[in-house]
Amino acid sequence: MKWLRKAAEQDHTNAQTMLGMAYDEGIGELSQDYKEAAKWYKKAAAQESAEAQLRISLLFAQGKGVIKDYVQAHMWVNLAASNGRKDAPELRNIYEKKMTPQQIAKAQEMARNWKPKK
């Protein structure tokens, strides 16, 4: 985990996603910590990791490590779909069943206006 953390801290997207997964699932010497998982997923998601975008959407939908927020969940799953995640549209449909039309419109606008970290 030491080298994975070092790589993640140096903005390596895959390492950030993997470290997020390790915290999300409590792998190795790491205890399950959704807040830490969300932190690393957000960093990787900001660099267009579709895997991290999908995983942070799940945390927002479940309120694990972050405040439950279907608008944020929808925005991230939209971006994951745009970045090639084939399972993202199905998940987006699940979220939409729990959202108002106004919330869906807000999430779509946020996804359209989102810019990746350079």
Protein Blocks (a to p, Z undefined) as FASTA:
>chain_A
ZZmmmmmmnopaklmmmmmmmmmnopajbccdfklmmmmmmmmmmnopaklmmmmmmmmm
nopoiacdfklmmmmmmmmmmnopaklmmmmmmmmmmpcfklmmmmmmmmmmpccdZZ
